[in-house]
Amino acid sequence: MSSLALAVSRRNRRTPYTDRIETLGVQGYSIVNHTLLPKAFGRTVEEEYWHLRSSVQLWDVSCQRQVEVRGPEAARLVQMMTPRDLGGVVVGQCIYAPLIDDKAGLINDPVILKRAEDWYWLSIADSDVLLWTKGLALGLGIDVAVTEPDVSPLAVQGPRAEDLVAAVFGDAVRNLAYFRFSLFDFLDRQLVVARSGYSKQGGFEIYLDDSSLGTELWDMLWSAGQGLDVTPGCPNLIERIEGGLLSYGNEMTRSNNPLEINLDRFCTLGGQIDYIGR
């Protein structure tokens, strides 16, 4: 039987952590947002599940690309994209929000990070939200800049994640509330670190904003995790289904609206806010 290899080009991007992932024996990838997502490391899904439940894993989730919306009308544009009321969101908060089209079809379901009053990151699942956002901004004449910054999230997930992240970024990370983020020192810069992640086991997502530092970030976490049973990993099918975490492109697509996939609790239906697809 012949072995198949993935031909990586500019269409399918490597990440700042791919070199380390390959050294650690990755055995399979998926492609999400034109970016490599590690999917297997030699253990069964069940073995990975039990390890995630008891220890800590590093996940290369650089495929969670950031769509940056910045400018005087950033809040208006981001609110137009989702039926979730963003009026009470404060700087330093993450919020899960379905994005819908003019027929209320689900475009994506990102976590939105409010960096400043005029600055948002949409940390997206697998669809071309960058182009959708640019099109809306142009079509509606909204005064914003829409870009994809050099940001590559690295997730630290599992019950021992807090000890590992604190070993690298300091004990102040222990004070982060769920779905909140702050800036923490790393080498000569500060990185966004959020208490969030695509599991129900607890953890953090580190938003590296300089690809050249990927190996150093991975190595510092890997070294600090040697006494914590750290391993490379990836989102676990058993754990996310058990935790009720849907996957865009799998359990839900643009053919679904939020009301039929149990996302109604994230929708404001009383007319208090204006959004596309209302």
Sequence and secondary structure as in RCSB ss.txt:
>XXXX:A:sequence
MSSLALAVSRRNRRTPYTDRIETLGVQGYSIVNHTLLPKAFGRTVEEEYWHLRSSVQLWDVSCQRQVEVRGPEAA
RLVQMMTPRDLGGVVVGQCIYAPLIDDKAGLINDPVILKRAEDWYWLSIADSDVLLWTKGLALGLGIDVAVTEPD
VSPLAVQGPRAEDLVAAVFGDAVRNLAYFRFSLFDFLDRQLVVARSGYSKQGGFEIYLDDSSLGTELWDMLWSAG
QGLDVTPGCPNLIERIEGGLLSYGNEMTRSNNPLEINLDRFCTLGGQIDYIGR
>XXXX:A:secstr
         TTSB  TTHHHHHHTT  EEEEETTEEEEEE SS HHHHHHHHHHSEEEEE TTS EEEEESTTHH
HHHHHT SS  TT  TTBEEE  EE TT  EEE  EEEEEETTEEEEE  SS HHHHHHHHHHHHT   EEE  S
 EEEEEESTTHHHHHHHHH GGGGG  TTBEEEEEETTEEEEEES  SSSS EEEEEE  GGGHHHHHHHHHHHT
GGGTEEEE   HHHHHHTT   BTTTB TT  GGGGT GGG   SSSS  TT 
